[in-house]
Amino acid sequence: MFIRAPLSSPPPARTFVPLGAPGCSPPSPSNLITGEVRGRATIGDLWAVGFWLNLADRGVAIPANVVRVVGKPFKITWRLQGSGDASFTAIAPDGSRHAPVDLQFHPGGSNWNRPGDEWGSIFVFTAPGCWHMHVERDDNGGDIWLLVRS
């Protein structure tokens, strides 16, 4: 596994389609080069970056998938516009809710060029299947659907 660093000029949001939907029909779109995933949000987009397994041509938006993460700490960095604190919830395929085992707000941001405030999180996925990742702020919320394969 290797780390994909976000580009200073990431691909346009319009190239990340179709947007994800409940039950991973489809999973949220990701990009092989940047490792980014675009989610739905009330205002703007929800963005996540992590170690995504992508099985498509470079530069093409494909479904967000991960492997070899069940039962292990998995880091996801997030960007979401809005105000107030953010709460993060991972909803398992069986409907159980999981909070991150670690969550840190990055007030200075980083070199990741997407709008919104930035957080780093660590989740532990307990089973394979479609995971609904939900983020909530005072005036904005968003969702990503991630297919955990193993």
C-alpha positions as a Markdown table, in Angstrom:
| # | Residue | x | y | z |
|---|---|---|---|---|
| 1 | Met | 0.0 | 0.0 | 0.0 |
| 2 | Phe | 1.3 | 3.5 | -0.8 |
| 3 | Ile | 0.2 | 7.0 | 0.0 |
| 4 | Arg | -1.2 | 9.2 | -2.8 |
| 5 | Ala | -0.5 | 12.9 | -2.2 |
| 6 | Pro | -3.2 | 15.3 | -3.2 |
| 7 | Leu | -2.3 | 17.4 | -6.2 |
| 8 | Ser | -2.0 | 21.2 | -5.9 |
| 9 | Ser | -4.5 | 21.5 | -8.7 |
| 10 | Pro | -6.9 | 18.6 | -8.2 |
| 11 | Pro | -9.2 | 17.3 | -10.9 |
| 12 | Pro | -12.5 | 19.3 | -11.2 |
| 13 | Ala | -15.4 | 18.1 | -9.0 |
| 14 | Arg | -17.5 | 17.6 | -12.1 |
| 15 | Thr | -15.2 | 14.6 | -13.1 |
| 16 | Phe | -16.2 | 12.7 | -9.9 |
| 17 | Val | -19.5 | 11.2 | -11.1 |
| 18 | Pro | -21.9 | 9.6 | -10.5 |
| 19 | Leu | -22.3 | 10.7 | -6.8 |
| 20 | Gly | -22.7 | 7.9 | -4.3 |
| 21 | Ala | -26.0 | 6.7 | -3.0 |
| 22 | Pro | -27.4 | 4.6 | -0.2 |
| 23 | Gly | -26.4 | 0.9 | -0.3 |
| 24 | Cys | -23.4 | 1.8 | -2.5 |
| 25 | Ser | -25.7 | 1.9 | -5.5 |
| 26 | Pro | -23.2 | 3.3 | -6.5 |
| 27 | Pro | -20.3 | 3.9 | -4.1 |
| 28 | Ser | -19.1 | 7.5 | -4.0 |
| 29 | Pro | -16.7 | 8.3 | -6.9 |
| 30 | Ser | -12.9 | 8.4 | -6.3 |
| 31 | Asn | -9.8 | 9.3 | -8.3 |
| 32 | Leu | -6.9 | 6.9 | -8.8 |
| 33 | Ile | -4.3 | 9.7 | -9.0 |
| 34 | Thr | -5.3 | 11.8 | -6.0 |
| 35 | Gly | -6.9 | 9.2 | -3.8 |
| 36 | Glu | -9.8 | 11.6 | -3.3 |
| 37 | Val | -13.5 | 10.7 | -2.9 |
| 38 | Arg | -16.3 | 13.2 | -3.5 |
| 39 | Gly | -19.4 | 13.0 | -1.4 |
| 40 | Arg | -22.8 | 14.7 | -1.3 |
| 41 | Ala | -23.2 | 17.8 | 0.9 |
| 42 | Thr | -25.9 | 20.3 | 1.6 |
| 43 | Ile | -23.4 | 23.1 | 0.8 |
| 44 | Gly | -20.7 | 22.4 | -1.7 |
| 45 | Asp | -19.1 | 18.9 | -1.6 |
| 46 | Leu | -17.8 | 16.6 | 1.1 |
| 47 | Trp | -14.3 | 15.5 | 0.3 |
| 48 | Ala | -12.3 | 12.6 | 1.7 |
| 49 | Val | -8.8 | 11.3 | 1.0 |
| 50 | Gly | -7.3 | 8.0 | 2.1 |
| 51 | Phe | -5.8 | 4.8 | 0.8 |
| 52 | Trp | -8.4 | 4.0 | -1.9 |
| 53 | Leu | -8.2 | 0.9 | -4.0 |
| 54 | Asn | -9.2 | 1.9 | -7.4 |
| 55 | Leu | -9.6 | -0.5 | -10.3 |
| 56 | Ala | -9.8 | 1.7 | -13.4 |
| 57 | Asp | -7.8 | 3.9 | -15.7 |
| 58 | Arg | -5.8 | 6.8 | -14.3 |
| 59 | Gly | -7.8 | 10.0 | -14.0 |
| 60 | Val | -11.2 | 8.4 | -14.4 |
| 61 | Ala | -13.7 | 8.6 | -11.5 |
| 62 | Ile | -14.4 | 5.2 | -10.2 |
| 63 | Pro | -16.2 | 3.8 | -7.1 |
| 64 | Ala | -14.5 | 4.2 | -3.8 |
| 65 | Asn | -13.3 | 0.8 | -2.5 |
| 66 | Val | -10.9 | -0.3 | 0.2 |
| 67 | Val | -9.4 | -3.7 | 1.0 |
| 68 | Arg | -7.5 | -5.3 | 3.9 |
| 69 | Val | -8.9 | -2.7 | 6.4 |
| 70 | Val | -11.5 | -4.7 | 8.4 |
| 71 | Gly | -10.5 | -4.7 | 12.0 |
| 72 | Lys | -7.6 | -2.3 | 11.4 |
| 73 | Pro | -7.2 | 1.5 | 12.0 |
| 74 | Phe | -8.0 | 3.3 | 8.7 |
| 75 | Lys | -7.1 | 7.0 | 8.3 |
| 76 | Ile | -9.4 | 9.3 | 6.4 |
| 77 | Thr | -8.8 | 13.1 | 6.0 |
| 78 | Trp | -11.9 | 15.2 | 5.4 |
| 79 | Arg | -12.9 | 18.6 | 4.0 |
| 80 | Leu | -16.3 | 20.2 | 4.5 |
| 81 | Gln | -17.5 | 23.8 | 4.3 |
| 82 | Gly | -19.7 | 25.3 | 7.0 |
| 83 | Ser | -19.4 | 26.5 | 10.6 |
| 84 | Gly | -19.2 | 24.9 | 14.0 |
| 85 | Asp | -17.7 | 21.6 | 15.1 |
| 86 | Ala | -18.2 | 18.5 | 13.0 |
| 87 | Ser | -19.4 | 15.1 | 14.1 |
| 88 | Phe | -18.4 | 12.0 | 12.1 |
| 89 | Thr | -20.3 | 8.7 | 12.0 |
| 90 | Ala | -19.6 | 5.5 | 10.1 |
| 91 | Ile | -22.8 | 3.4 | 9.6 |
| 92 | Ala | -22.0 | -0.3 | 9.1 |
| 93 | Pro | -23.8 | -2.6 | 6.7 |
| 94 | Asp | -25.8 | -3.9 | 9.7 |
| 95 | Gly | -26.9 | -0.4 | 10.7 |
| 96 | Ser | -24.7 | -0.1 | 13.7 |
| 97 | Arg | -23.1 | 3.3 | 14.3 |
| 98 | His | -19.4 | 3.8 | 14.9 |
| 99 | Ala | -17.6 | 7.0 | 16.0 |
| 100 | Pro | -14.0 | 7.5 | 14.9 |
| 101 | Val | -11.4 | 6.1 | 17.3 |
| 102 | Asp | -9.4 | 9.3 | 16.7 |
| 103 | Leu | -10.5 | 12.7 | 15.4 |
| 104 | Gln | -8.3 | 15.9 | 15.0 |
| 105 | Phe | -9.3 | 19.3 | 13.6 |
| 106 | His | -6.5 | 20.8 | 11.5 |
| 107 | Pro | -7.1 | 24.5 | 11.9 |
| 108 | Gly | -4.3 | 25.5 | 9.5 |
| 109 | Gly | -5.4 | 23.1 | 6.9 |
| 110 | Ser | -2.8 | 21.6 | 4.6 |
| 111 | Asn | -1.7 | 21.6 | 1.0 |
| 112 | Trp | -4.8 | 19.7 | 0.0 |
| 113 | Asn | -6.6 | 22.1 | -2.3 |
| 114 | Arg | -10.3 | 21.5 | -1.6 |
| 115 | Pro | -12.8 | 24.0 | 0.0 |
| 116 | Gly | -13.7 | 23.8 | 3.7 |
| 117 | Asp | -12.2 | 23.0 | 7.0 |
| 118 | Glu | -10.1 | 19.9 | 7.4 |
| 119 | Trp | -10.1 | 17.0 | 9.9 |
| 120 | Gly | -8.1 | 13.8 | 10.2 |
| 121 | Ser | -10.0 | 10.7 | 11.5 |
| 122 | Ile | -9.3 | 7.1 | 12.2 |
| 123 | Phe | -12.1 | 4.5 | 11.8 |
| 124 | Val | -12.1 | 0.8 | 12.4 |
| 125 | Phe | -14.5 | -1.0 | 10.0 |
| 126 | Thr | -15.8 | -4.1 | 11.7 |
| 127 | Ala | -17.2 | -5.9 | 8.6 |
| 128 | Pro | -17.0 | -5.8 | 4.8 |
| 129 | Gly | -19.9 | -4.2 | 2.9 |
| 130 | Cys | -21.2 | -0.8 | 2.2 |
| 131 | Trp | -20.4 | 1.8 | 4.9 |
| 132 | His | -22.3 | 5.1 | 5.0 |
| 133 | Met | -19.9 | 7.8 | 6.2 |
| 134 | His | -21.8 | 10.8 | 7.6 |
| 135 | Val | -20.5 | 14.2 | 8.6 |
| 136 | Glu | -22.6 | 16.9 | 10.4 |
| 137 | Arg | -21.9 | 20.6 | 11.1 |
| 138 | Asp | -24.1 | 23.4 | 12.4 |
| 139 | Asp | -25.1 | 24.5 | 8.9 |
| 140 | Asn | -23.9 | 21.7 | 6.6 |
| 141 | Gly | -23.8 | 17.9 | 6.4 |
| 142 | Gly | -22.6 | 15.4 | 3.9 |
| 143 | Asp | -22.4 | 11.7 | 3.1 |
| 144 | Ile | -20.0 | 9.3 | 1.4 |
| 145 | Trp | -20.7 | 5.6 | 0.6 |
| 146 | Leu | -17.6 | 3.5 | 0.8 |
| 147 | Leu | -17.4 | -0.2 | -0.3 |
| 148 | Val | -15.2 | -2.1 | 2.2 |
| 149 | Arg | -14.2 | -5.3 | 0.5 |
| 150 | Ser | -12.0 | -7.0 | 3.1 |
